Amino acid sequence: MKPAEAFRALLIAAALLAAQFECVRTSTVSGGGTDVSNAKVRGSVVHADGTPAVHARVAIIAASYDALRDGAIADSLIDTIDASGNYAFAKVDSGAYNVQALSSYDNTSALAVGIHVVGDSVEIPEDTLRAPGAIKVMLPDNLDAVNGYVYVPGTMISARLNGSASYVLLDSVPAGKIQPVYYSAIN
């Protein structure tokens, strides 16, 4: 297959994958101020039984974030949930974000997507930690199986192909419907 045909096949496969997934939650909320560089983002996370998800870790992640390309998330974008189940991020720049939470205590997680920071204060609806799942992504032929990887933009969900050309498994995916899965290569 010629490189142009392989690229076209990859685009078609990516479009088909994207059509299979929908967002978990879209929160189009905004504050009333104009000082967007000092925006505060607050929310709460609970366990399935309604108790606060104390000590779970939560990160606010730019919607375009690629875990393998962009590296570690800055410490200022990670918080630990307090005794009341609340978290807060200060001085968040304007833009689109997702919030991903993980409890290492019981290996549960949550994902809120489509958060738009455009004001001075954003309140995210309460979210619930649930048991994660996995997604088996079938791959088209002629991908770079050595340098390639798949990821969910704006999350920490990613997996290298590691020589596999037929499928890759995305593990620890928060329960619910997710955003599209993308393919990329390190080079």
C-alpha positions in Angstrom: 0.0 0.0 0.0 1.3 3.5 -0.9 2.0 5.9 1.9 -0.9 8.2 0.8 -3.3 5.3 0.8 -2.0 4.1 4.2 -2.6 7.6 5.6 -6.1 7.8 4.1 -6.9 4.4 5.7 -5.6 5.7 9.1 -7.8 8.8 8.8 -10.8 6.7 8.0 -10.1 4.3 10.9 -9.7 7.2 13.3 -13.0 8.7 12.1 -14.7 5.4 12.7 -13.2 5.1 16.2 -14.3 8.7 17.0 -17.8 8.0 15.9 -18.1 5.1 18.4 -17.4 7.1 21.5 -19.3 10.0 23.1 -18.4 12.3 26.0 -19.1 11.4 29.6 -20.3 14.8 30.6 -20.1 18.2 29.1 -20.0 21.1 31.6 -20.3 24.4 29.8 -20.1 26.6 32.8 -18.5 29.9 33.2 -18.0 32.6 35.8 -19.1 36.2 35.6 -15.7 38.0 35.7 -13.1 38.8 33.1 -9.9 38.0 34.9 -9.5 34.6 33.3 -5.9 34.0 34.3 -7.0 33.9 37.9 -10.0 31.6 37.4 -10.8 29.2 40.2 -12.2 25.7 39.4 -14.0 23.8 42.2 -15.9 20.6 42.4 -16.5 17.5 44.6 -16.1 13.8 44.2 -17.8 11.0 46.1 -17.7 7.3 46.3 -20.6 5.2 44.9 -22.2 5.1 48.4 -22.2 8.9 48.5 -19.4 9.4 51.0 -16.6 11.9 50.2 -13.7 10.5 48.2 -11.2 11.6 50.8 -7.6 11.5 49.6 -8.4 10.7 46.0 -6.3 12.6 43.5 -7.8 14.8 40.9 -6.2 16.6 38.0 -7.4 19.4 35.7 -6.1 18.6 32.3 -6.1 20.7 29.1 -8.5 19.2 26.5 -5.7 18.9 24.0 -3.3 17.1 26.4 -1.5 14.1 25.1 0.0 12.1 28.0 2.9 10.6 26.0 3.8 13.7 24.0 3.3 16.4 26.7 4.8 14.6 29.7 3.8 14.9 33.4 1.0 17.2 34.5 2.2 20.2 36.6 1.8 19.8 40.3 -0.4 23.0 40.4 -2.9 21.1 38.3 -3.2 18.2 40.7 -5.1 18.3 44.0 -6.1 15.9 46.7 -9.7 15.7 47.7 -10.4 17.0 51.2 -12.5 15.5 54.1 -15.7 17.0 52.6 -15.0 15.6 49.1 -14.0 18.9 47.6 -11.1 20.0 45.4 -10.1 23.4 44.0 -7.6 24.7 41.5 -6.6 28.4 41.5 -5.2 30.5 38.7 -6.5 28.4 35.9 -6.0 29.9 32.4 -9.0 30.2 30.1 -9.6 27.3 27.9 -11.2 23.8 27.6 -10.4 21.2 30.3 -11.3 17.8 31.6 -11.1 16.7 35.2 -9.9 13.2 36.0 -10.1 11.7 39.5 -8.5 8.5 40.8 -8.7 6.8 44.2 -5.7 4.5 44.7 -7.5 3.2 47.8 -10.1 1.2 45.9 -8.9 1.8 42.3 -12.0 3.8 41.2 -12.0 6.7 38.9 -14.2 9.5 37.4 -13.9 11.7 34.3 -15.7 15.0 33.6 -15.1 16.4 30.2 -15.9 19.6 28.3 -15.2 22.1 31.1 -14.8 25.6 29.7 -13.0 28.1 31.9 -14.0 31.6 30.7 -14.6 33.5 34.0 -13.4 34.0 37.5 -15.1 30.9 39.1 -16.2 27.6 37.7 -18.2 25.1 39.7 -18.1 21.5 38.4 -21.1 19.3 39.3 -20.4 16.5 41.8 -18.9 13.4 40.3 -18.9 9.8 41.5 -15.9 7.4 41.5 -16.7 4.0 39.9 -14.8 0.9 38.9 -12.8 1.5 35.7 -12.9 -0.6 32.6 -10.8 -1.2 29.5 -11.1 -0.5 25.8 -9.7 -2.8 23.1 -8.8 -0.6 20.1 -8.6 -2.5 16.9 -5.8 -1.0 14.7 -5.7 -0.6 10.9 -2.8 -2.1 8.9 0.4 -0.1 8.2 0.7 1.7 11.5 4.0 2.4 13.2 3.8 -0.4 15.7 7.1 0.5 17.3 6.7 4.2 17.9 2.9 4.4 17.7 0.5 4.9 20.6 -3.2 5.6 21.2 -4.6 8.1 23.7 -7.7 9.9 24.8 -7.0 13.6 24.5 -7.3 15.6 27.7 -6.8 12.5 29.9 -4.0 10.4 31.3 -5.4 7.5 29.3 -2.8 6.2 26.8 -1.0 3.0 25.6 2.0 2.3 23.5 1.6 -0.2 20.7 4.8 -2.0 21.7 5.1 -3.9 18.4 1.4 -4.9 18.3 -0.1 -4.2 15.0 -3.6 -5.7 15.5 -4.9 -4.1 18.7 -4.0 -2.2 21.8 -5.7 -2.2 25.2 -6.4 1.1 27.1 -6.7 0.1 30.7 -8.1 1.9 33.7 -10.6 3.9 31.7 -13.2 5.7 33.9 -16.7 4.3 33.6 -19.1 5.8 31.1 -18.8 7.0 27.6 -15.5 8.7 26.6 -14.1 11.0 24.0 -12.6 9.8 20.7 -9.4 7.7 20.9 -6.5 9.0 18.8 -3.5 7.4 17.2 -0.1 9.1 17.1 3.6 8.3 16.8 6.4 9.5 19.0 8.4 10.7 16.0 
